[in-house]
Structure formats: C-alpha cells, structure tokens
Amino acid sequence: MVSVYRIHTYTVEPADLDEFIARRATLIATIRAAHTGLLDARLLRNEDGTYTDTWEWESLPAMAAAFPLAGGPEAAAAMALTREATARNAELIDRR
C-alpha cells in the first residue's frame, strides 16, 4: 500500500490558535472513530506565519471514505478559524 496525503495550507489568527488546535483535535478524533485509515496528522507553522496541515492516509480509498466528515460540524468548527485555505492531494513516492 502507498500512503496518500491531504495537505492543507491556511492562516490562523494568533489569538485563535489554541482554539483551532482544540477543534482540530476534535475533528481528528471524530474521523479516527469512524475511519481507521488516518495514519498521522501534523500541523506545521511555516516561516511566513501560515500553517501546513498534513494528513497521511493508508490509501486513497480510505481518504475518500472519510471525505463526508469534511463537511460535518467538527470540520466546519475548525475551519471557521482559518482563512486563505487551500488543499491538495499527494501520493508518497519515497520515504527513507
């Protein structure tokens, strides 16, 4: 199996960061309770102050199965604290 990634980039106001992290944790827990394919979720602060949120999935079907939760209340609550959000998918080619 080849891991796939969903990579989000966005901005979060400094005053909202703690609340965003808490809401993100709720979203991750909700997804993991319903789908076992989420392997890892990492939130990175970039040099320019934006954030990159990388979610590793065991497969594309596992990620696709969880997509309905992306429109749910937990996702909406977390994403309400972001702006300038983008998302893209990637496939793992090499890991050392």
C-alpha positions as CSV (number, residue, x, y, z in Angstrom):
1,M,0.0,0.0,0.0
2,V,1.1,3.5,-0.8
3,S,0.3,6.3,1.6
4,V,-1.6,9.4,0.3
5,Y,-1.7,12.8,1.8
6,R,-4.2,15.6,2.1
7,I,-2.2,18.8,2.5
8,H,-4.0,22.0,3.7
9,T,-2.4,25.4,3.9
10,Y,-4.1,28.3,5.7
11,T,-3.8,31.2,8.1
12,V,-5.0,31.2,11.7
13,E,-5.0,34.4,13.8
14,P,-2.6,34.1,16.7
15,A,-5.5,34.7,19.2
16,D,-7.4,31.8,17.7
17,L,-4.6,29.3,17.6
18,D,-5.3,27.4,20.8
19,E,-9.0,27.1,20.0
20,F,-8.2,26.0,16.5
21,I,-5.8,23.3,17.8
22,A,-8.6,22.1,20.2
23,R,-11.2,22.0,17.4
24,R,-8.8,20.3,15.1
25,A,-8.1,17.6,17.7
26,T,-11.9,17.0,18.0
27,L,-12.1,16.7,14.2
28,I,-9.2,14.2,14.1
29,A,-10.8,12.1,16.9
30,T,-14.2,12.1,15.1
31,I,-12.6,10.9,11.9
32,R,-10.5,8.2,13.6
33,A,-13.6,6.9,15.4
34,A,-15.3,6.4,12.1
35,H,-12.3,5.5,9.8
36,T,-9.2,3.6,10.7
37,G,-7.3,4.8,7.6
38,L,-6.0,8.1,9.0
39,L,-2.4,7.3,10.0
40,D,-1.0,10.7,11.0
41,A,-1.9,14.3,11.2
42,R,0.8,17.0,11.5
43,L,0.3,20.8,11.9
44,L,3.3,22.8,10.9
45,R,3.9,26.6,11.3
46,N,5.6,28.0,8.3
47,E,8.2,30.8,8.3
48,D,5.6,33.2,6.8
49,G,3.2,32.5,9.6
50,T,0.8,30.3,7.6
51,Y,0.2,26.7,8.7
52,T,0.5,23.5,6.7
53,D,-1.7,20.6,8.0
54,T,-0.7,17.3,6.5
55,W,-2.9,14.2,6.9
56,E,-1.4,10.9,6.0
57,W,-3.9,8.2,4.9
58,E,-3.2,4.5,4.3
59,S,-4.8,4.7,0.8
60,L,-6.8,6.9,-1.5
61,P,-10.0,4.8,-0.8
62,A,-9.5,5.3,2.9
63,M,-9.2,9.1,2.5
64,A,-12.2,9.2,0.1
65,A,-14.3,7.3,2.6
66,A,-13.7,9.9,5.2
67,F,-14.5,12.9,3.0
68,P,-18.2,13.1,4.0
69,L,-16.9,14.1,7.5
70,A,-15.1,17.0,5.9
71,G,-18.5,18.7,5.6
72,G,-19.5,17.9,9.1
73,P,-19.8,20.1,12.1
74,E,-16.4,19.3,13.5
75,A,-14.7,20.3,10.3
76,A,-16.8,23.4,10.0
77,A,-15.9,24.5,13.5
78,A,-12.2,24.1,13.0
79,M,-12.1,25.7,9.5
80,A,-14.2,28.6,10.7
81,L,-11.0,29.8,12.4
82,T,-8.9,29.7,9.2
83,R,-8.7,31.9,6.2
84,E,-7.0,31.7,2.8
85,A,-7.3,27.9,2.9
86,T,-6.1,25.7,0.1
87,A,-6.0,21.9,-0.1
88,R,-4.2,19.4,-2.4
89,N,-3.6,15.6,-2.5
90,A,-0.3,13.9,-2.9
91,E,1.0,10.3,-3.1
92,L,4.0,9.2,-1.3
93,I,6.8,8.3,-3.7
94,D,9.8,7.7,-1.4
95,R,10.4,7.6,2.3
96,R,13.8,6.9,3.9
